[in-house]
């Protein structure tokens, strides 16, 4: 064996051939290792893609902004005060936020399913109180103040229309163009005839606009 090594070292050609053979062996061994590890990498990539896809599917879409309104609840509730609410909530929801009714509240006079308006005063009568006397003044005053604060889309100027939440200069101009072309709005729902005013938008605007017909 020693003599064989001496012959290889003594012959440049054999030395080069030996070097090439060793290099080829290392190269083939490297390819073999790469092929073995490749399935693991592909499985890892596939698992990552699957996880990413599932995460995207499970992520809920961002909900559209919800208009926040305020109500002042008084009378027979445990925690009277000012509370925020959305258009979907009813008297029952507001009462629950205020800690529920007291033991002296007259629930027979309360319509828990009724809708609530922005800036409304909600009075919960107690037993022995006549709601017609206590609440009519509150309701009338609140309704009048609400109507005064609402913007009349039949008479409002460009700058006044832009004071309405969600109405910029472009939409304000479109409202004025509609008035000029078609006359006064007969009802708030007529806004749907203007491009960009969908059903949901018009429903939200009802809390901020009003109309008068000459």
FENBEL-V306539 format. One record per pair of residues at least 12 apart in sequence whose ideal C-beta (glycine too) atoms are under 6 Angstrom apart, sorted by the first residue. I is the first residue (numbers start at 1). J is the second residue. D is the distance in Angstrom with one decimal. If there is no record, write none. Layout:
I | J | D
I | J | D
This chain:
66 | 86 | 5.3
67 | 204 | 5.1
68 | 84 | 5.2
69 | 85 | 5.7
69 | 118 | 3.7
70 | 82 | 5.8
70 | 84 | 5.8
71 | 83 | 5.8
71 | 85 | 5.9
71 | 94 | 5.6
71 | 116 | 5.3
71 | 120 | 5.2
71 | 122 | 5.5
72 | 121 | 4.9
73 | 94 | 5.7
73 | 98 | 4.9
73 | 122 | 4.5
74 | 123 | 5.2
75 | 123 | 4.6
75 | 124 | 3.8
76 | 101 | 5.5
76 | 102 | 4.7
76 | 104 | 5.8
76 | 105 | 3.2
76 | 124 | 4.3
76 | 126 | 4.6
77 | 98 | 4.0
77 | 101 | 5.9
77 | 124 | 5.3
78 | 99 | 3.3
78 | 100 | 5.8
78 | 102 | 5.9
79 | 98 | 4.8
79 | 99 | 3.8
83 | 97 | 4.8
90 | 113 | 5.6
91 | 112 | 5.1
91 | 114 | 4.8
92 | 112 | 3.9
94 | 116 | 5.9
104 | 126 | 4.5
104 | 127 | 5.6
105 | 124 | 5.4
105 | 126 | 5.8
106 | 125 | 5.0
106 | 126 | 5.9
106 | 127 | 4.6
109 | 125 | 5.2
109 | 131 | 4.5
118 | 207 | 4.9
119 | 146 | 5.9
120 | 142 | 5.3
121 | 138 | 4.6
121 | 142 | 4.9
123 | 135 | 5.0
123 | 138 | 5.3
147 | 210 | 5.9
150 | 208 | 6.0
150 | 209 | 5.7
150 | 210 | 4.1
151 | 164 | 5.5
151 | 209 | 5.4
152 | 210 | 5.5
152 | 212 | 5.7
153 | 175 | 5.9
153 | 185 | 5.7
153 | 209 | 5.1
153 | 211 | 5.9
154 | 184 | 4.5
154 | 185 | 5.5
154 | 211 | 5.2
154 | 212 | 6.0
158 | 172 | 5.3
161 | 175 | 5.7
164 | 208 | 5.0
165 | 208 | 6.0
174 | 194 | 5.1
178 | 194 | 5.4
184 | 213 | 5.7
185 | 211 | 5.1
188 | 206 | 5.7
